[in-house]
Amino acid sequence: MKRLFPILISLGVLLAFVATLAFLVWKARDKPVHFETTSPYVTDIVDKTVATGAIVPRNEIEIKSRVSGVVDELPVQPGAIVQTGDLIAKIRIIPDVGALASAQSQVQTARIARDQAATDLKRAQSLAASNAISSTDLEQARTDAALKEAQYQAALRNLRIIREGNAGGSAGVATDIVSTVAGMVLSVDVEKGESVTETNTFNAGTTIATVADMTDMIFKGNVDESEVGKIHEGLPLQITVGALGDQKLTGHLEYISPKGIENDGAIQFEIKAAVDLPEDVFIRAGSSANAAIVLEQAEHVLALEESALQFDEGKPYVEVEVGPQKFEKRPVEVGISDGIQIQVKKGLAKTDKVKAAAVGG
């Protein structure tokens, strides 16, 4: 019995060694490769590039002040609808002291000259009644009196312009800042009591407000230089506006900038596109948006997952299943692609099964 016990232990160790060795051999054997297949299908394919930007009015008009002074009235607020000629603001003139003194002096001088000419005319008329002067001298006195009266009135108008910003009358009052277009007031850039400067040859002048037609909106964005060569004016767009959620708008490309601008190390080109805005949709100016520019599209075409496509010397082909896990190479003619699926023009039918990928079995 004592001799049998060591033998049993030795046999147990040997059996354990053999079992371990068999397990390792089984684990190390080659696993069979199983290829999954996919089939062509009919779908719509849209090849597009995406541009980021915003929805803005086509024209934003800055209403400027034509006189310098202080804002006296601001009857409109942002969001108000105005028509051409509606009052935007009233400006109270703060006259320049030097110009005011000069204008007052010119009025005084013109008044004296006018009164003197009137006196001379009365004297000439009295002399002409007694035939003491010729009719030519009388006519000259009348002309001088008329010229001096005109100069006096001109000096008065100049003084009133300096004091009040206008020469009198109801038309063309410079202190009344009116809208030059119809639309919505997007912003009021001054406060009541704030000083403003006039628009002139050397100065753009203070912007009182900005007005735009909110029914005529455009998409304004940028595309990368790698994509700008693929687009052209007239291409359709699908526009997604962040403020509208899942609702999409349509439009068409109107403008591509001829000059690129560097942005974070990349060259980008500005684009503009008209937006087809439904009557019941209101978009605030400056709303962020993405525009998918449709480069090419095909409807109801046979397509295949692009990952199943292979190439031999630049020519596309697929491997079609001809038996259980048996495949043959078949050349195909392809069309447009959206990066995920690709159009198959020739070489495949809907019933074919194409090798997609290999996974371990």
VOGU-3710 file (C-alpha; in Angstrom, 3 decimals, decimal comma):
1> mkrlfpilis> 0,000/0,000/0,000  2,860/2,328/0,762  4,359/1,637/-2,679  0,975/2,222/-4,443  0,427/5,707/-3,028  3,486/7,332/-4,743  2,495/5,670/-8,010  -1,004/7,172/-7,813  0,416/10,613/-7,119  2,770/10,340/-10,116
11> lgvllafvat> -0,116/9,257/-12,377  -2,221/12,222/-11,173  0,572/14,687/-11,907  1,102/13,137/-15,349  -2,599/13,316/-16,191  -2,737/16,957/-15,075  0,267/17,765/-17,269  -1,289/16,055/-20,295  -4,620/17,835/-19,760  -2,906/21,217/-19,470
21> laflvwkard> -0,890/20,566/-22,613  -4,030/19,549/-24,535  -5,851/22,678/-23,359  -3,007/24,943/-24,501  -2,870/23,248/-27,900  -6,648/23,664/-28,293  -6,455/27,368/-27,390  -3,582/27,984/-29,801  -5,277/26,482/-32,849  -6,401/28,847/-35,659
31> kpvhfettsp> -9,949/30,050/-35,293  -12,152/29,958/-38,372  -12,750/33,371/-39,967  -16,369/34,356/-40,536  -17,125/37,150/-43,003  -20,250/39,168/-42,527  -22,178/40,264/-45,592  -24,269/43,218/-46,582  -26,653/43,766/-49,470  -27,249/46,741/-51,751
41> yvtdivdktv> -30,389/48,792/-51,103  -32,375/51,597/-52,728  -32,102/55,014/-51,085  -31,519/58,730/-51,646  -27,931/59,975/-51,486  -27,038/63,603/-50,858  -23,437/64,789/-51,072  -23,139/68,000/-49,075  -20,748/70,256/-47,204  -21,620/72,190/-44,053
51> atgaivprne> -20,967/75,895/-43,441  -21,364/77,614/-40,072  -22,683/81,147/-39,732  -25,751/83,180/-38,799  -29,061/84,457/-40,151  -28,905/88,230/-40,699  -30,988/90,824/-42,587  -29,888/91,422/-46,162  -29,591/95,161/-45,491  -29,050/96,797/-42,112
61> ieiksrvsgv> -29,324/100,577/-42,431  -27,653/102,843/-39,894  -29,640/106,017/-39,291  -27,177/108,880/-38,759  -27,554/112,372/-37,321  -27,301/115,260/-39,765  -26,592/117,809/-37,025  -24,488/117,979/-33,898  -26,236/118,411/-30,595  -27,975/116,535/-27,780
71> vdelpvqpga> -30,630/113,835/-28,136  -33,867/115,469/-26,978  -36,427/112,755/-27,871  -36,271/109,008/-28,640  -39,807/107,897/-29,553  -38,787/104,377/-30,759  -37,357/101,288/-29,066  -35,710/98,154/-30,488  -38,348/95,910/-32,041  -40,563/98,779/-33,221
81> ivqtgdliak> -41,839/98,687/-36,818  -41,219/101,942/-38,697  -42,007/103,255/-42,161  -39,912/105,514/-44,355  -40,062/109,019/-42,875  -41,100/107,962/-39,357  -39,457/109,922/-36,545  -36,532/108,152/-34,892  -35,160/110,974/-32,713  -35,127/114,719/-32,152
91> iriipdvgal> -31,828/116,558/-31,708  -31,503/119,764/-29,695  -28,840/122,020/-31,178  -26,061/123,284/-28,908  -24,652/126,133/-31,026  -20,949/126,866/-31,234  -20,267/130,133/-29,380  -17,886/131,492/-32,000  -20,131/130,606/-34,946  -23,174/132,045/-33,151
101> asaqsqvqta> -21,410/135,345/-32,436  -20,227/135,561/-36,068  -23,725/134,866/-37,390  -25,270/137,498/-35,111  -22,689/140,021/-36,309  -23,493/139,199/-39,958  -27,194/139,749/-39,264  -26,501/143,124/-37,672  -24,278/144,199/-40,563  -26,834/143,033/-43,137
111> riardqaatd> -29,628/144,871/-41,289  -27,680/148,154/-41,366  -26,904/147,710/-45,085  -30,561/146,896/-45,795  -31,844/149,954/-43,900  -29,354/152,203/-45,713  -30,371/150,810/-49,088  -34,048/151,364/-48,221  -33,302/155,006/-47,299  -31,366/155,507/-50,552
121> lkraqslaas> -34,281/154,057/-52,526  -36,779/156,456/-50,927  -34,467/159,390/-51,727  -34,050/158,217/-55,329  -37,829/157,864/-55,725  -38,334/161,414/-54,418  -35,735/162,822/-56,817  -37,127/160,822/-59,704  -40,570/162,354/-59,040  -39,095/165,813/-59,712
131> naisstdleq> -37,022/164,501/-62,656  -33,802/165,237/-60,727  -32,263/161,800/-61,549  -32,537/159,487/-64,478  -34,616/156,322/-64,553  -31,367/154,325/-64,662  -30,276/155,704/-61,293  -33,699/154,876/-59,845  -33,515/151,329/-61,131  -30,031/150,944/-59,643
141> artdaalkea> -31,336/152,082/-56,245  -34,137/149,527/-56,420  -31,656/146,750/-57,302  -29,378/147,686/-54,415  -32,289/147,668/-51,993  -33,411/144,205/-53,191  -29,866/142,795/-52,919  -29,411/144,144/-49,409  -32,789/142,668/-48,367  -31,745/139,262/-49,783
151> qyqaalrnlr> -28,432/139,411/-47,935  -30,248/140,241/-44,702  -32,639/137,288/-45,105  -29,697/134,988/-45,863  -27,940/136,127/-42,683  -31,136/135,457/-40,689  -31,389/131,944/-42,137  -27,745/131,250/-41,336  -28,296/132,396/-37,735  -31,349/130,157/-37,395
161> iiregnaggs> -29,448/127,150/-38,774  -26,715/127,643/-36,174  -29,232/128,091/-33,368  -31,857/125,481/-34,320  -30,346/123,298/-37,029  -32,814/124,360/-39,750  -33,680/127,408/-41,746  -37,406/127,342/-40,956  -40,389/125,790/-42,701  -41,868/122,309/-42,267
171> agvatdivst> -39,717/120,467/-44,852  -36,184/119,238/-44,287  -35,976/119,889/-40,556  -32,453/118,697/-39,713  -33,151/118,203/-36,018  -35,802/115,549/-36,828  -33,974/112,256/-37,463  -36,271/110,051/-39,558  -35,991/106,513/-40,877  -34,772/106,287/-44,460
181> vagmvlsvdv> -36,219/102,773/-44,929  -39,174/100,711/-43,749  -38,508/97,830/-41,371  -37,820/96,901/-37,765  -35,628/98,895/-35,384  -32,871/96,443/-34,439  -31,011/98,716/-32,067  -31,083/102,235/-30,640  -27,469/103,251/-30,166  -27,890/106,461/-28,150
191> ekgesvtetn> -29,633/107,544/-24,957  -31,719/110,618/-24,314  -29,394/113,484/-23,353  -26,395/111,968/-25,146  -24,308/114,187/-27,426  -24,147/113,298/-31,131  -22,050/114,517/-34,044  -23,260/115,254/-37,564  -22,487/113,341/-40,745  -20,142/115,283/-42,998
201> tfnagttiat> -17,260/114,853/-45,428  -14,750/114,101/-42,677  -16,914/112,273/-40,146  -19,345/109,345/-40,434  -21,467/110,837/-37,683  -23,184/109,234/-34,713  -25,433/106,257/-35,412  -28,830/106,905/-33,858  -30,453/103,555/-34,683  -30,216/100,539/-36,998
211> vadmtdmifk> -33,215/99,547/-39,118  -33,632/96,417/-41,282  -36,303/94,571/-43,250  -36,725/91,349/-41,238  -38,673/89,663/-44,031  -35,607/89,595/-46,292  -33,021/87,459/-44,497  -29,828/85,774/-45,662  -27,467/83,144/-44,314  -23,966/84,534/-43,855
221> gnvdesevgk> -21,206/82,054/-43,057  -17,840/80,576/-43,977  -16,594/77,487/-45,774  -13,135/75,949/-45,626  -10,776/76,323/-48,571  -10,874/72,551/-49,114  -14,610/72,802/-49,884  -14,890/76,148/-51,680  -13,847/74,647/-55,004  -16,842/72,296/-54,935
231> iheglplqit> -19,530/74,968/-54,608  -20,962/77,593/-56,945  -23,719/80,192/-56,972  -27,217/78,759/-57,235  -26,659/75,573/-55,227  -29,542/74,678/-52,862  -29,060/74,798/-49,088  -30,695/73,160/-46,099  -30,412/75,562/-43,157  -30,668/74,554/-39,520
241> vgalgdqklt> -31,261/77,450/-37,112  -30,495/76,831/-33,450  -33,505/78,881/-32,325  -35,940/76,807/-34,425  -35,001/73,368/-33,131  -35,523/70,615/-35,704  -37,257/72,845/-38,258  -35,165/73,288/-41,407  -35,239/76,169/-43,865  -34,290/76,156/-47,523
251> ghleyispkg> -32,293/78,639/-49,550  -29,860/79,023/-52,433  -26,279/80,233/-52,607  -25,915/83,802/-53,889  -22,327/84,856/-53,179  -18,875/83,339/-52,635  -16,094/85,684/-51,554  -13,175/85,855/-54,006  -10,775/86,372/-51,089  -10,113/84,053/-48,165
261> iendgaiqfe> -9,571/85,118/-44,567  -7,305/83,297/-42,122  -9,183/82,052/-39,057  -7,359/80,000/-36,399  -4,724/78,954/-38,921  -7,245/77,911/-41,615  -8,268/79,853/-44,694  -12,017/80,384/-44,952  -14,213/82,029/-47,564  -17,364/84,009/-46,787
271> ikaavdlped> -20,608/82,920/-48,427  -24,095/84,437/-48,534  -27,342/82,650/-49,325  -30,941/83,805/-49,691  -33,277/82,196/-47,129  -36,814/81,100/-48,018  -38,531/82,340/-44,867  -42,100/81,099/-44,183  -44,612/83,791/-43,252  -45,263/82,256/-39,824
281> vfiragssan> -41,570/82,053/-38,883  -39,720/84,935/-37,235  -35,956/84,714/-36,871  -34,057/87,242/-34,797  -31,083/88,871/-36,476  -27,789/87,171/-35,675  -29,273/83,745/-34,844  -26,610/81,053/-35,255  -27,189/78,556/-38,065  -25,585/75,757/-40,050
291> aaivleqaeh> -26,105/75,445/-43,785  -25,767/72,121/-45,575  -24,830/72,979/-49,152  -26,053/70,249/-51,491  -23,243/69,471/-53,948  -24,909/66,500/-55,623  -27,927/64,328/-54,997  -29,482/61,176/-56,408  -32,945/59,830/-55,577  -34,051/56,178/-55,447
301> vlaleesalq> -30,709/54,736/-56,513  -29,010/51,439/-55,664  -26,478/52,047/-52,894  -23,984/50,154/-50,773  -22,103/50,837/-47,572  -18,915/52,534/-48,700  -16,841/50,463/-46,236  -17,581/47,369/-48,364  -15,894/48,913/-51,383  -12,315/47,892/-52,244
311> fdegkpyvev> -9,856/49,173/-54,824  -7,369/47,530/-57,146  -5,071/50,030/-58,894  -7,678/52,725/-58,346  -10,537/50,663/-59,777  -13,406/49,832/-57,371  -14,588/46,278/-56,774  -16,483/44,209/-54,210  -16,388/40,570/-53,138  -19,717/38,863/-53,824
321> evgpqkfekr> -20,731/35,690/-52,000  -21,136/32,763/-54,450  -21,419/30,031/-51,803  -21,335/29,655/-48,035  -18,432/31,936/-47,028  -17,052/31,783/-50,584  -16,520/35,059/-52,407  -15,492/36,204/-55,864  -14,120/39,567/-56,958  -16,505/41,690/-59,035
331> pvevgisdgi> -15,762/45,152/-60,492  -18,431/47,819/-60,017  -19,204/51,295/-61,356  -19,965/53,801/-58,600  -21,535/57,277/-58,462  -21,899/59,894/-55,756  -21,129/59,289/-52,091  -22,037/60,989/-48,833  -19,122/59,432/-46,965  -21,213/56,572/-45,524
341> qiqvkkglak> -23,030/55,115/-48,499  -22,159/55,173/-52,190  -24,205/54,857/-55,353  -23,696/51,641/-57,378  -24,389/52,207/-61,067  -23,319/48,837/-62,466  -22,095/45,468/-61,242  -24,536/44,613/-58,434  -28,158/43,631/-57,883  -30,299/43,994/-54,774
351> tdkvkaaavg> -30,155/40,223/-54,188  -26,336/40,063/-54,098  -24,507/39,594/-50,825  -21,252/41,488/-50,467  -18,414/40,857/-48,027  -18,558/43,598/-45,395  -16,085/42,724/-42,661  -14,288/39,800/-41,053  -14,847/38,900/-37,397  -13,557/36,075/-35,248
361> g> -15,812/32,984/-34,921
//
